[in-house]
Amino acid sequence: MKLSVISPTYNELENVGPLIAELERILAGTDYEVLISDDDSPDQTWARVEEIGRRNPRVRVLRRTSNRGLGPSVVDGFNAASGEAVACIDVEPSGSHQIYARRWHRKLGHNPPLRLLGLHETGAVAPGS
């Protein structure tokens, strides 16, 4: 089963590279894609994702120039996704990324040690996971 990870962005040039790098490490051995749905960021977040995509074809950018905003960005990302399973994640670092990664691995049948954005998995499981 292929997983599509969608992340809506606007002016996230400093955060998008580290997020993609951690997703690449966590999802290694999994069929996945990372789709950054960018609202034509003035800081050229979209260009950084294009650069990353040239070395990793699993990383794509959807550069959105109209109908901007979080909701439309997420919907457009979901519509452009090629995976059978689709997840949405915020690009900014937070502890919730650990929970999402753990859930993805469970759904996809993987349970490797997880490390995301420098936060080590403690084994704690959030309600509903």
Secondary structure, DSSP 8 states (H G I E B T S, - for coil): --EEEEEEESS-HHHHHHHHHHHHHHTTTS-EEEEEEE---TT-HHHHHHHHHHH-TTEEEEE--SS-SHHHHHHHHHHH---SEEEE--SS--THHHHHHHHHHHHHT-----EETTEE--S---TT-
